[in-house]
Amino acid sequence: GRDLDAATVAILEAEAALAENNLPLASEKAAAAVSLAPKSAPALYMQGLVRMRCSDPAAARSQWLSALESDSHFAPARLALGEQALAAGDQAGAEQYVLAVVRDEPGNMQALTLFARVLTAQNRYPAAVLIARRAQALDSNSPVPHVLLGQIAMALHRPGEALIEYEQAILADAHSKEAIDGLTALYATGTITRPMLAKIERVAQSPPASATLMEIAGRLYAQHGWYEDAKRCLAATLRLDPQR
């Protein structure tokens, strides 16, 4: 309280309330921040986040645009608007919002991953791969670049490459919903072969061993009728994680 102004304190309190899913308190604190600092880009951005969480995307967009009027380089508002534009199918608009952030902040992981998604949506796959690799170089422990590369490989009808990338994503984060969704989509194509599943099994055994990946291999063996392989993998899963 001694070091921060009242508007900044209100912004932080709104963010904390959002993290606790306390939308009434978040709304109150975000409104207080805007009242205290009506031209503050962070305050307007937070107000937009609260409106989005309250299922009011139009109001959220209005607040984020106001944030950019106060500070045209304010990256969080640009990225939020870019996400919104991409979700609405406005790929050109999304690119304009995110490109400025990538240029201003080449080390911004969120900007790079959003830019890679925009390029993928535009079928600009070589450029998307380059940007995803840049994100991977920034954070080698993140599953997100692997998921992006897996999605690109799927779009290019390269299931083997997609499989490897999704495997790596799950090794980085065993609970990555995007990676599991990607694997599910890949398996639905019907292009998985027994050697591919054997490769998943080998990756799952390699340090650091992955119970999640081993279980997926076992379930897929079973789905394809390779029951002895399935039992082997599921038994190995229980050795890795007896609580599964």
C-alpha positions in Angstrom: 0.0 0.0 0.0 2.9 2.4 0.7 4.6 1.6 -2.7 1.7 1.4 -5.1 -1.0 3.9 -6.1 -4.6 3.2 -5.4 -5.5 2.3 -9.1 -2.6 -0.2 -9.3 -3.8 -1.8 -6.0 -7.3 -2.1 -7.4 -6.0 -3.7 -10.6 -4.1 -6.3 -8.6 -7.1 -7.0 -6.3 -9.3 -7.5 -9.4 -6.7 -9.9 -10.9 -6.6 -11.8 -7.6 -10.4 -12.0 -7.5 -10.4 -13.3 -11.1 -7.9 -16.0 -10.1 -10.3 -17.1 -7.3 -13.3 -16.9 -9.7 -14.9 -14.2 -7.6 -16.5 -12.3 -10.4 -18.5 -9.8 -8.3 -15.4 -8.7 -6.4 -13.4 -8.6 -9.6 -16.0 -6.4 -11.3 -16.0 -4.1 -8.3 -12.2 -3.7 -8.1 -11.9 -3.4 -11.9 -14.5 -0.6 -12.0 -12.7 1.1 -9.1 -9.4 1.0 -11.0 -11.0 2.6 -14.1 -12.7 5.2 -11.9 -9.4 6.1 -10.3 -7.4 6.1 -13.6 -9.8 6.3 -16.5 -7.0 6.6 -19.1 -4.9 3.8 -17.7 -4.3 1.0 -20.2 -3.8 -1.7 -17.5 -7.0 -0.6 -15.8 -9.0 -0.7 -19.0 -7.4 -4.0 -19.9 -8.4 -5.6 -16.6 -11.9 -4.3 -17.0 -12.0 -6.0 -20.4 -10.8 -9.3 -18.8 -13.6 -9.1 -16.2 -16.2 -8.4 -18.9 -14.9 -11.4 -20.9 -15.2 -13.7 -17.9 -18.7 -12.4 -17.4 -19.5 -13.6 -20.9 -19.7 -10.1 -22.5 -17.2 -10.2 -25.3 -18.5 -7.0 -26.9 -17.9 -5.0 -23.7 -14.5 -6.7 -23.4 -13.5 -5.6 -26.9 -14.6 -2.0 -26.2 -12.4 -1.9 -23.1 -9.4 -3.3 -24.9 -9.8 -0.9 -27.7 -9.9 1.9 -25.2 -6.7 0.6 -23.6 -5.0 0.8 -27.0 -6.2 4.4 -27.4 -4.4 5.2 -24.2 -1.3 3.2 -25.2 -1.1 1.8 -28.7 1.8 -0.5 -27.7 0.1 -2.1 -24.7 0.8 -5.8 -25.5 -1.8 -7.5 -23.3 -4.7 -5.6 -24.9 -3.3 -6.3 -28.4 -3.0 -10.0 -27.7 -6.5 -10.2 -26.2 -7.9 -8.5 -29.3 -5.9 -10.8 -31.5 -7.2 -13.9 -29.7 -10.8 -12.5 -30.1 -10.3 -11.7 -33.8 -8.8 -15.2 -34.5 -11.7 -16.9 -32.7 -14.1 -14.8 -34.9 -12.3 -15.9 -38.1 -10.8 -12.5 -38.7 -7.3 -13.8 -39.5 -6.1 -10.5 -41.0 -7.2 -8.5 -38.0 -5.6 -11.0 -35.6 -2.4 -10.7 -37.5 -2.3 -6.9 -37.3 -2.8 -7.0 -33.5 -0.2 -9.7 -32.8 2.4 -8.6 -35.3 3.1 -5.3 -33.6 3.7 -7.2 -30.3 6.1 -9.7 -32.0 8.1 -6.8 -33.4 8.1 -4.8 -30.2 8.8 -7.8 -27.9 10.5 -10.7 -29.8 10.8 -12.6 -26.6 7.0 -12.6 -25.8 6.0 -16.2 -25.7 2.3 -15.6 -25.8 2.7 -13.3 -28.8 4.8 -15.9 -30.7 2.4 -18.7 -30.1 -0.6 -16.6 -31.1 1.2 -15.5 -34.2 2.0 -19.2 -35.1 -1.7 -20.0 -34.7 -2.7 -17.1 -36.9 -0.2 -18.2 -39.6 -1.5 -21.8 -39.4 -5.1 -20.5 -39.9 -3.9 -18.7 -43.0 -2.3 -21.9 -44.3 1.2 -20.2 -44.2 2.7 -23.3 -42.8 6.5 -22.7 -43.3 6.2 -19.3 -41.6 4.2 -20.9 -38.8 6.8 -23.5 -38.2 9.5 -20.9 -38.0 7.6 -18.9 -35.4 6.8 -22.1 -33.4 10.5 -23.0 -33.4 11.3 -19.5 -32.1 8.8 -20.1 -29.2 10.4 -23.4 -28.6 13.8 -21.9 -28.3 12.4 -19.4 -25.7 10.9 -22.1 -23.5 12.1 -25.6 -24.2 10.0 -27.0 -21.3 6.7 -25.6 -22.7 4.3 -28.1 -24.4 2.7 -25.3 -26.4 5.3 -25.1 -29.3 5.1 -28.9 -29.7 1.3 -28.7 -29.9 1.5 -26.0 -32.5 4.0 -28.1 -34.6 1.7 -31.1 -34.2 -1.2 -29.1 -35.5 0.8 -27.9 -38.5 1.9 -31.4 -39.2 -1.7 -32.6 -39.1 -2.7 -29.8 -41.5 0.1 -31.0 -43.9 -1.1 -34.6 -43.6 2.1 -35.8 -41.8 0.7 -38.0 -39.0 4.1 -39.4 -38.1 5.5 -35.9 -37.4 2.3 -34.9 -35.6 2.6 -38.0 -33.4 6.1 -37.2 -32.3 5.3 -33.5 -31.5 2.2 -34.5 -29.4 4.3 -37.1 -27.6 6.8 -34.4 -26.7 4.0 -32.1 -25.6 2.7 -34.8 -23.2 6.2 -35.5 -21.9 6.5 -31.7 -21.1 3.0 -31.6 -19.5 1.2 -34.8 -18.8 -2.1 -32.9 -18.4 -1.9 -30.7 -21.5 -5.4 -30.7 -22.8 -4.3 -29.4 -26.2 -1.8 -32.3 -26.6 -4.4 -34.9 -25.6 -7.0 -33.4 -28.0 -4.4 -33.4 -30.7 -3.6 -37.1 -30.2 -7.3 -37.9 -30.1 -7.8 -36.1 -33.5 -4.7 -37.9 -34.9 -6.0 -41.3 -33.8 -9.4 -40.5 -35.3 -7.8 -40.3 -38.8 -7.2 -44.0 -38.7 -3.6 -43.7 -39.9 -2.0 -45.1 -36.8 0.0 -48.3 -37.3 1.4 -50.8 -34.9 5.0 -49.5 -35.4 3.7 -46.0 -34.6 2.3 -47.3 -31.3 5.5 -49.1 -30.6 7.3 -45.8 -31.0 4.9 -44.2 -28.5 5.8 -47.0 -26.1 9.5 -46.5 -26.5 9.2 -42.7 -25.9 7.1 -43.4 -22.8 9.8 -45.6 -21.4 12.6 -43.1 -22.1 13.6 -40.9 -19.2 11.6 -39.1 -17.9 9.2 -42.0 -18.2 5.6 -41.0 -18.8 2.7 -42.9 -17.3 0.3 -40.8 -19.3 1.9 -41.6 -22.6 2.2 -45.3 -21.7 -1.5 -45.5 -20.8 -2.4 -43.9 -24.1 -0.3 -46.5 -25.9 -2.0 -49.3 -24.0 -5.5 -48.0 -24.8 -4.7 -47.6 -28.4 -3.3 -51.1 -28.7 -6.5 -52.3 -27.2 -8.6 -50.3 -29.5 -6.8 -51.9 -32.5 -7.2 -55.4 -31.0 -3.5 -55.9 -30.1 -4.4 -57.1 -26.6 -1.0 -58.5 -25.5 0.7 -55.3 -26.4 -2.1 -53.4 -24.5 -1.6 -55.5 -21.4 2.1 -54.9 -21.4 1.7 -51.2 -21.6 -1.0 -51.0 -19.0 1.0 -53.1 -16.6 4.0 -50.7 -17.2 1.7 -47.8 -16.6 0.8 -49.1 -13.1 4.5 -49.7 -12.3 5.1 -46.0 -13.2 2.0 -44.8 -11.3 0.2 -47.3 -9.1 -2.6 -44.8 -8.4 -3.8 -44.6 -12.1 
